[in-house]
Amino acid sequence: MPTRTRLAAALIPLLALSACSGGDDSENAETRASSACAAAEGELLAADSQEGEPTLEVPLPEGWETNTSMNSELIRLAVINPALTKDDFAPNIVVTAETSPADEQAAFDRQLAGLEQVAGTSEVTPERGEICGYSAWTLGYDLPAMGAIPVRPAEVQVIVVPHEDRSITYTMTAQSTAPVDPAFEEAVEEIFTGVQITD
């Protein structure tokens, strides 16, 4: 199966996450982002952005490459590692972005509801933290089998960024077939922790 087909199949569950984002812009986002992002080394990849939106960049780990076949208003960036392909599935990390006037907790709750629907379970336990000074949540769940692609683990990071009179929710979804390769886990950690956001 071509890489594009594998990636398209992998991304189908993400399209269920068209519930929105939100938050109140209580302080200057540019000041907060420039001082609070963790240091990132090496090449940075910028996710596609609409006019006036913040810029989100992620590190590109060794062996990973971009795939733009699914880029859209929702899907802003996808990276894959063909060398780690297993069960005819290339591990991938996809970044989506959505806007909404809702507050940040409501934004996350709506994303969580979408994730639980995709996973077919309400037993998803998010862990709250911060990325670049913005509220962020990480969680894991299993994606159901899709054709020849088996049940597989997914790790998700949701970041809510207040922006003008709205917010933008970035959802980063990493998925690979089980058992998960340690090289994949290292790449996910590098990308998730190395996010850079500027307004």
N, C-alpha and C positions, 0 to 999 in steps of 0.2 A: 504494500500500500504506500503511495507517495507520501512524503512528509507533510505536504499541504493537506491531504485528506486526513491523516492522523491528527494533525493539529486542529483542523476544523471539527472533527469528532470530539476532541478533548474539550473544545471551547463551548460546545452546545449547552452544557449545564450552566455556564456563566451567564448566558443570555437571560436566564431566569432572574438574574439579580438586577432587573431594571427598576426595582424599588429605589427610592431616591435618597439623597443625602441632605445634611442640614447643619445649622449652627449659627451662633450669633458672633459677629465680628467685634469682640470686646477690646482688642488691642491691635496695634500695628503689626500685620502679619509679616511684612518684610523684615522688620527689626527682630521679631521673634525667630524667624527661620534662619536668618544669617548667623545668629549666635548660638543656636541650640542643636543644629544638625551634627551628628557624629561624623568624625573624619572618615573620608573614603579615599582609597588609593586606586591608581590605575585609570583605565578608560571609563568614562561615564556615558550612559545612553540617556537621551532625553525622550520622555514619552510625548506623543503628539498632544498638542494643546490647542484649544479654541482661543480666539482672540480675547485678550484680557484675562485669561486664566493664569494661575500660578504655573511655574515650570517645575516638573518633577523629573529628577534624574536618578538612575540607579547604576551601581557598578556593573561591569560586564566581566564575569569570572572567566578564567581561561577555559577554552573549549566550548564556550557558549556563543551563539550567534542569534541575530535578530531574524524574525519572520514576520513580514508585513501583510501576509495574505488575508488576515482577518481584521486589520485595522479599520476602525470606524469611529463614529461619534462616541460609542460606548467603549470599545476596545482600543486602548491608546498605545500599548506596547506588548510585544510577545517575544520571549527569548527561549531558545531550545538548545539541547545538547544532543546532537545525533549520535555521538560516541557512546552515550549511555542508553541507547534504545534497547528495550527489552519487551517481549510480547508484542512486537510491531508497534511500539508506542514510544515516542521520544519525550523524555521528561521536559516539562515546560513551566515557565512562570509568565503569567499574564497580568497586565495592569489595566483596570477599567477605571473610568471617571464619570461621575454623575453630579448634577447640581440640584439643589432644592432649598426652599426658604426655611425648612424645618430646623429645630435646634439639634445640636450634635448627638445627644442621647437618642432622640427620635430617629435621626439618620442612621445611627448604628443599629437600633432595634429593628428597623425596616430591612437593613442588610442581613441581619441575623435571621430574621424570619425567612428571607429568600434562601439563605444558605441551608437552613433547617428543612425547607421544602425540597431542595435539591438532594440533600442527604437522606431524606425520609426519616428524620429523627428530630426530637426536640432536646435530646441529651447532648447538646453541644455546650461546652464550658469555655467562654471567652476569658482571656486574661488582659486586663487593661494596663496600658503603659503610655509612653509618649514617643513620638518621632518628630524631630525638629521642633519640639516644644508643643506639638499638637496632640490632641487625644488620639490614641490608637489602641486597637484591640487585636490580639492574635488568637487563633483557634484552629483546631484540627478536626477533621471528620473524614469519612470514607465516601468517595463518589461511587455510585452504582455502576455495574457493568454496562457497556454500550457495545453491542455486537461482539466483535472479537476482542475488544479491549476489556480486560478484567476489572473487577472491583479494585480501586486504587486509593491510597491515602492522599489527602489534600491538606495543605497548610495555608492559612489565609491570614493576611494582615490588612486591617481596615484603618484608614487614616482620614479623619475629618478635618478639613482646612477651612476656617472662616475666611470669606472673601467678599468684600464690599457688603452688599445687603443679602448675601446668600452664603452658602457653603459648598464646597466641593468634597465629595467622598471618593477617595482612591481605594480601590480594593485590589490587592495583590494576591493572586492565587497560584500556588505552586503544587504541581502534581506529578507523581511518578508511580510506576508499578511497584508492588511489594515483592520481595523485601527491598526497602529503599537503600540505594547505593550511598555509602558515606560521602562520596564526592558530590552527590546531589544535595545532601543535607548541608554540607559546607557551603555550597553555592547559594542555597536558600538563605542561610544565615548571613552571608556576605551581602546579598542583595537587600534583604529585609532591614538589616541594621545600617546599611550604607546609603539609605534614601536621602536625597538632597531636595529640599523644596524652597523655592524662592518666589517672591511675588513681584 
